[in-house]
Amino acid sequence: METFDLEALRTLIVIQEKEGFAAAAVQLGKTQSAVTQQMQRLEAQLGRAIFEKRGRHKQLTSHGLRLVEYGRHLITV
C-alpha cells in the first residue's frame, strides 16, 4: 500500500476547494510552482493522472477525485 505525503494531500484538497492551482497557492502561502511540483510528485507516486487539461484549466480526473476523498478521510481521522 502506498504512503502518500499528507502535506501534498492537503494541497490537493485545497486545489479542489479553491478550484485552481493559483488560488490554492495563495491560500497555502506557497508559490504556484511549488504546488505544481507537489502534484507532479503525487501523480508519479500514484502512477496515474490526477488532473486533465480542459482548455487553460486543469480538472481532477476520477483518480484525482478519489485521492481527494482519501486525503479528506486521512486528515479527519
MARGU-400451 format. One record per residue (C-alpha): residue in one letter; x, y, z. Coordinates in steps of 0.5 Angstrom, whole numbers, plus 500, padded with zeros to 3 digits. Each point is the difference from the previous one (the first is absolute). Layout:
<atoms>
AXYZ ...
</atoms>
This chain:
<atoms>
M500500500 E503507498 T501505505 F498507498 D503506503 L495504504 E502507498 A499498493 L493497501 R498506504 T503505494 L496495495 I493501505 V502508499 I500500493 Q494497499 E496504505 K503507497 E499497493 G507501498 F508500501 A501507501 A494502505 A503493504 A507503500 V498507502 Q495496506 L506496502 G506505499 K504496495 T502502493 Q496497494 S506497498 A500496507 V493498500 T501497493 Q506496502 Q497497505 M494498496 Q505497495 R503496505 L493497502 E499499493 A506496500 Q499496506 L493498498 G502498493 R494504497 A498507498 I497504506 F498505495 E498501493 K500507496 R494503498 G502506496 R504504504 H498497507 K501493503 Q495496502 L500494505 T500493497 S496495503 H506497503 G501507503 L493501503 R501493503 L507502503 V497507503 E495496503 Y505495503 G504506502 R494503504 H499493504 L507500502 I500507502 T494500504 V502493503 
</atoms>
